[in-house]
Each structure stands twice: as C-alpha cells, then as structure tokens.
Amino acid sequence: MAAAISLLAIILLIMNYLLSTWLFGEKRNKISDTDGENFHRWVLVFIGIIVLIFSTVINRIDSNYVIWFLLGLLVVICIFQSFMEWKYLKESKQYVIPLILMVFGVICATGIIVINEQMKYTTFQEVVSDQLNEETTVRSISIYVNDFSNNVLEREAKTTINDEKIIDRILEDLSNLELKKDNDFRNYGVYTIRFVTTNQVEEDHYSTESWYIDLTENYAIITEGSLGSYEIVSETGHLKTIKSLIGSEEVDWEFEEE
C-alpha cells in the first residue's frame, strides 16, 4: 500500500511537470507573482499542518482510511490550486492542469483501494502454509479455554491432544476457514490453540516447533506465517470439534482451581 501511494505521488509530480512543459513551455505563471500569494501560501501551510498531525497516527489507522484521507487531500489541493489559478491567472488557462491531475489521481487511488481490499482476503491454509501443509506431522494440539469476565486473561481449562483422529477433526474444521485481514482487532481469543508440528527444512533435516492461534466465533489471531488478526468471513463451524470436547471424556481436561 505505501509503495503504491508513493509511486502514485511520483507519477503525479512527473505528470504535472510534463503537462506544464507541453502546454505552457517555460512560460507557466506563478501565483506567487500575483495578489493571491499570501492567501495561497497560508492555505498550503494549514494543509501541511493537517498532514503533519495525521502522520502521527497513521500507523494506528486502517490502510483504507489512510488512502481515503490522501484521496480527499488530493482533491482539496487540486481544486484549491485550480481555483487560485483560475482567479489570478485566468488568461493562462493553466488551471486545467490540477483538474487533470485530480481526475487521474482519483481513478488510480480508487483502483489501489479496490486491489488492497481484495488482497486482505485469504484462507487459513494459505496463512499457515509454511507451518501446516500436506508434508507436516502434527505432534499434538493443546487447547486452552480463556475467561475474560474480569477484563483479565485467565485460563479456565486446558488439554493436550495426541489422538490422531481428534487432531484430524480439528484440522478439518479449520481447513475451510476464509479470512479477511483486520489489524483493528485487539483482543484475545476465547480459545487458544497450540500446535506442535514437524516439517522438513532441508534434506534429512527436520524442525519441530510450536505455534499458536487464538479463536473466537468471528476472529482468528495467528502468531505464525502471515501473522495478524483476521476476521472469519466463512460459516464453516470452525469451533465445532473444539466445543464438543469441552468437558468431554474423549480428552483429559485440567481445570484451573478458583
């Protein structure tokens, strides 16, 4: 996203230079040479202050909101610049350049938004493909049941599963999960799942590691692979087996004492 926005900004700067040269050569007039100089300068300073303030929170904002802000900023600047050139440099007709840049920028930015939104969609299998694939041996799965009733993460119960049939049932439930990246989700899962898996990393060399995911009805927080928070956008019953095991005699549970 950042690379696409930077590239668009560079393209707009190049277009501005080429259009100016093509339409007006070296004779393009400047607002700084007119009575509108002070007003033009102070408006741009005000816009610059807004951008500076926004830059301090940009890392905590969804990428789509960022590009919508930048798109709005582009429209405001181009319309303002076009108006100022129309008002003070009307005879030159160079006010058409900001309008051309605005239309081109809006079209490109809209395309970036659409592409970025589509790139957020993935699947559970794609996200953890390096840790969990057809060649992976799943040694065990541990399930931790969490409690947030006091706004503090507390373990209610836990179990470790080595039975291959139960492991296969859990993996089957998760395999069809369709996900959408959502970095705004900042909570823990009702269930924390710990996987212990073995994968071949080189010829005759294997690596065993443990990794976690947190699950709720609507979200998955993954700590390996394409780590991050994901909204679950499919209805696949991903917690069906896990819920059926709660209190079941199929596995041995350790319950936390109050």
Secondary structure as GFF3:
##gff-version 3
##sequence-region A 1 258
A	DSSP	alpha_helix	2	24	.	.	.	ID=ss1
A	DSSP	three_ten_helix	31	33	.	.	.	ID=ss2
A	DSSP	alpha_helix	37	55	.	.	.	ID=ss3
A	DSSP	three_ten_helix	58	60	.	.	.	ID=ss4
A	DSSP	alpha_helix	63	88	.	.	.	ID=ss5
A	DSSP	three_ten_helix	90	92	.	.	.	ID=ss6
A	DSSP	alpha_helix	96	119	.	.	.	ID=ss7
A	DSSP	beta_strand	121	123	.	.	.	ID=ss8
A	DSSP	alpha_helix	124	127	.	.	.	ID=ss9
A	DSSP	beta_strand	137	147	.	.	.	ID=ss10
A	DSSP	beta_strand	154	161	.	.	.	ID=ss11
A	DSSP	alpha_helix	164	175	.	.	.	ID=ss12
A	DSSP	beta_strand	178	181	.	.	.	ID=ss13
A	DSSP	beta_strand	191	202	.	.	.	ID=ss14
A	DSSP	beta_strand	205	215	.	.	.	ID=ss15
A	DSSP	beta_strand	219	222	.	.	.	ID=ss16
A	DSSP	beta_strand	228	232	.	.	.	ID=ss17
A	DSSP	alpha_helix	240	245	.	.	.	ID=ss18
A	DSSP	beta_strand	254	255	.	.	.	ID=ss19
###
